[in-house]
Amino acid sequence: MANIRNLETFRDRFPTGEERDALILYSESLGARLVAVNEVETAKTEIVEEVMTHMKRMYPNIPRFHVSGFEKGYRDNTLLLEYMAKCMFLDDLELYDLQVLTWVRTLFKSFNFTPKFMRDNFTAMREAVKKRVRPRSFELMNPFLTHTIQYLSDIPEPVRPEV
């Protein structure tokens, strides 16, 4: 579905019926997607602050394993939330996987984070987003939030957890 919004796709042909329906559905959601991006952008500091407060409470030993762990957690959660919102606007989960999540999962595995740690962090993010945006905005963001939880917690249990 991602390529339907690339006009180059249709340079030499007309959209198929299925592509036309997908384009119409997407175009009808643009206003709501713009609102959702704006709401997430406006609330991102509060969202990430809530996530990090939760994680500090659940995982107080992070600084023992990762000297700047919480500071980097603020940065990483902010960047992921921003990119997630942008991909939601484009309605492009594949782009989110290819340009962000695959790399982030590899990075987080190298830090010896556990699947539970990843689930806890991104479940807290989903709940914080839900509290701070309108229901329609959450409905648009939720597939990306849920996918993030699933994708980033789908890692092997490390031999030596560092959380």
Buried (B, 14 or more C-beta within 10 A) or exposed (E): BBEBBEEEEBEEEEBEEEBEEBBEEBEEBEEBBEBBBBBBEEBBEEBBBBBBEBBBEBBEEBEEBBEEBBEEBBEBBBEBBBBBBBBBBBBBBEBBBEEBBEEBBEEBBEBBBBBBBBBBBBBBBBBBBBEBBEEBBBEBBBEBBEBBBEBBBEBEEBEEBBB
